[in-house]
Amino acid sequence: MFLKRRITKHYAMVLFESSMKTHNMDSIYQKIKKISFLLSKNVELNKFFHSSLLNSERKIQILEKIFYSFDIFIFHFIKILIIRNREYLIKKIFLEYQKIYKEKKGLLKCIITSFFPLSIDIQKMIIHKIISSEKSKNKKYQIINKIDKSLIGGFLFRIGYKEWDLSVKNQLLSIQNIFKNSI
């Protein structure tokens, strides 16, 4: 498990550094994001990458028809993975690449879970109210608004491992615990 994680990070970093030197990083990021989405939705494509029934040459021929016209750089990267028998890690490598890209770009992933969809202005206001440190002002935020009807009202805000629970559900649970402990 640890070895696979190291290999994944290594290939993702190689891909990132190569894309910095030779291509438009933003364009490569968007294309890798599309491929990752495709890999997450298409079971047959995942089976293809994990299959041992096809030899490396045949896999490369098939993938050339799919990815060569999409992006030559990405095709050659996938080809290297196949030659080195690492194609089964492609999904994890691309996800790791996206993490590296976001870190280097200074993007912070924020998850706001609310009872109903929040407008972009309200989402930005929540971020600026909760995060007011100087270090965070230069950062860009990727905001994801999830819906959870069990919150009753309010919201749950999460950045990385930090979490602010300002939901009505949490407040009611706190009141319930106070009553339980006082009896």
TORGU-279433 format. One record per residue (C-alpha): residue in three letters; chain; x, y, z. Coordinates in steps of 0.001 Angstrom, whole numbers, always signed. Last residue first. Layout:
// residues N
residuo|cadena|x|y|z
ALA|A|X|Y|Z
...
//
This chain:
// residues 183
residuo|cadena|x|y|z
ILE|A|-30263|+15063|+34797
SER|A|-27835|+17860|+33919
ASN|A|-25765|+15715|+31555
LYS|A|-28735|+14689|+29422
PHE|A|-30044|+18279|+29254
ILE|A|-26634|+19611|+28135
ASN|A|-26342|+16803|+25596
GLN|A|-29732|+17720|+24062
ILE|A|-28697|+21376|+23839
SER|A|-25515|+20366|+22007
LEU|A|-27505|+18073|+19681
LEU|A|-29851|+20969|+18905
GLN|A|-26880|+23213|+18091
ASN|A|-25388|+20550|+15834
LYS|A|-28680|+20126|+13928
VAL|A|-29043|+23907|+13606
SER|A|-25737|+23945|+11756
LEU|A|-22682|+26034|+12536
ASP|A|-20210|+23169|+12398
TRP|A|-16779|+24589|+11582
GLU|A|-14328|+21976|+10351
LYS|A|-10587|+21876|+9890
TYR|A|-9018|+18801|+8299
GLY|A|-8814|+20247|+4801
ILE|A|-11191|+23184|+4716
ARG|A|-14687|+22376|+5975
PHE|A|-17770|+24503|+6634
LEU|A|-21046|+23020|+7946
PHE|A|-24103|+25195|+7477
GLY|A|-27166|+26742|+9064
GLY|A|-30520|+24997|+8861
ILE|A|-32195|+21598|+9352
LEU|A|-28781|+19909|+8925
SER|A|-30555|+16656|+7929
LYS|A|-31352|+18080|+4479
ASP|A|-27711|+17842|+3428
ILE|A|-26740|+19724|+261
LYS|A|-23126|+20106|-790
ASN|A|-21635|+23413|-1955
ILE|A|-18102|+22976|-3259
ILE|A|-15905|+26053|-3300
GLN|A|-12472|+26017|-4889
TYR|A|-10736|+28881|-3187
LYS|A|-7836|+31066|-4219
LYS|A|-5197|+31928|-1677
ASN|A|-3584|+35305|-1122
LYS|A|-5935|+36132|+1763
SER|A|-5284|+32821|+3499
LYS|A|-1922|+33759|+4968
GLU|A|-3278|+37075|+6284
SER|A|-5865|+35328|+8441
SER|A|-9573|+36142|+7997
ILE|A|-10979|+32739|+7237
ILE|A|-14418|+32379|+8796
LYS|A|-15914|+35656|+7607
HIS|A|-14161|+35581|+4222
ILE|A|-15258|+32013|+3507
ILE|A|-18854|+32656|+4566
MET|A|-18998|+35786|+2378
LYS|A|-17689|+33830|-601
GLN|A|-20415|+31200|-168
ILE|A|-23061|+33929|+246
ASP|A|-21948|+35574|-3009
ILE|A|-21873|+32215|-4828
SER|A|-25492|+31575|-3879
LEU|A|-26202|+28806|-1403
PRO|A|-28030|+25582|-2277
PHE|A|-30287|+24327|+564
PHE|A|-29714|+22668|+3950
SER|A|-26007|+23444|+3811
THR|A|-22644|+21757|+3422
ILE|A|-19856|+24145|+2510
ILE|A|-16755|+22359|+1311
CYS|A|-13648|+24435|+717
LYS|A|-10754|+23231|-1433
LEU|A|-7859|+25665|-1205
LEU|A|-6165|+26650|-4438
GLY|A|-2641|+28049|-4179
LYS|A|-1677|+27176|-7754
LYS|A|+1028|+24821|-6531
GLU|A|-1378|+23107|-4132
LYS|A|-4089|+22841|-6799
TYR|A|-1683|+21313|-9309
ILE|A|-358|+18834|-6755
LYS|A|-3896|+17732|-5878
GLN|A|-4807|+17374|-9563
TYR|A|-1695|+15287|-10168
GLU|A|-2700|+13030|-7260
LEU|A|-6064|+12417|-8932
PHE|A|-4303|+11680|-12229
ILE|A|-1928|+9257|-10537
LYS|A|-4801|+7532|-8731
LYS|A|-6709|+6942|-11988
ILE|A|-3582|+5861|-13847
LEU|A|-2463|+3302|-11245
TYR|A|-3498|+237|-13298
GLU|A|-1332|+1615|-16096
ARG|A|+1838|+930|-14082
ASN|A|+3273|-1898|-16186
ARG|A|+6362|+154|-17149
ILE|A|+5424|+167|-20838
ILE|A|+1825|+953|-19897
LEU|A|+2806|+3896|-17705
ILE|A|+5094|+5216|-20439
LYS|A|+2192|+5026|-22930
ILE|A|-19|+6934|-20488
PHE|A|+2576|+9732|-20465
HIS|A|+2823|+9639|-24241
PHE|A|-963|+9959|-24550
ILE|A|-994|+12851|-22096
PHE|A|+1534|+14761|-24208
ILE|A|-247|+13931|-27471
ASP|A|-3578|+15311|-26277
PHE|A|-7069|+14427|-27519
SER|A|-5886|+13227|-30945
TYR|A|-3503|+10743|-29341
PHE|A|-5955|+9803|-26575
ILE|A|-8485|+7374|-28035
LYS|A|-6805|+5869|-31100
GLU|A|-3482|+5828|-29309
LEU|A|-5168|+4095|-26394
ILE|A|-6017|+1080|-28535
GLN|A|-2527|+791|-30020
ILE|A|-922|+1277|-26600
LYS|A|-3079|-1473|-25099
ARG|A|-2142|-3811|-27971
GLU|A|+1579|-3185|-27453
SER|A|+1336|-3675|-23693
ASN|A|-343|-7092|-23928
LEU|A|-4062|-7496|-23446
LEU|A|-5426|-10162|-21088
SER|A|-3838|-8532|-18034
SER|A|-6711|-6106|-17655
HIS|A|-6513|-3330|-15065
PHE|A|-6420|-478|-17575
PHE|A|-9185|-2053|-19679
LYS|A|-11320|-2743|-16616
ASN|A|-11160|+945|-15778
LEU|A|-12254|+1804|-19314
GLU|A|-15178|-606|-18984
VAL|A|-16294|+911|-15675
ASN|A|-16661|+4404|-17165
LYS|A|-17749|+7000|-14618
SER|A|-14613|+7503|-12501
LEU|A|-12303|+7025|-15472
LEU|A|-14223|+9604|-17517
PHE|A|-14049|+12094|-14656
SER|A|-10319|+11457|-14383
ILE|A|-9985|+11966|-18157
LYS|A|-11796|+15299|-17913
LYS|A|-9623|+16426|-14985
ILE|A|-6551|+15377|-16929
LYS|A|-7704|+17592|-19784
GLN|A|-8317|+20578|-17497
TYR|A|-4922|+20139|-15817
ILE|A|-3162|+19844|-19185
SER|A|-4742|+23132|-20298
ASP|A|-3803|+24878|-17067
MET|A|-233|+23619|-17231
ASN|A|+346|+24884|-20781
HIS|A|+2992|+22579|-22081
THR|A|+6674|+21710|-22096
LYS|A|+8269|+22633|-18822
MET|A|+5272|+22844|-16476
SER|A|+3658|+19741|-18006
SER|A|+6858|+17820|-17361
GLU|A|+6929|+18936|-13725
PHE|A|+3301|+17882|-13220
LEU|A|+3715|+14525|-14943
VAL|A|+6849|+13778|-12925
MET|A|+5011|+14807|-9762
ALA|A|+2086|+12530|-10586
TYR|A|+4480|+9678|-11381
HIS|A|+6238|+10036|-8022
LYS|A|+3022|+10488|-6058
THR|A|+1571|+7288|-7523
ILE|A|+4793|+5349|-6931
ARG|A|+4892|+6512|-3323
ARG|A|+1233|+5589|-2803
LYS|A|+1773|+2177|-4406
LEU|A|+4762|+1579|-2101
PHE|A|+2725|+2455|+993
MET|A|+0|+0|+0
//
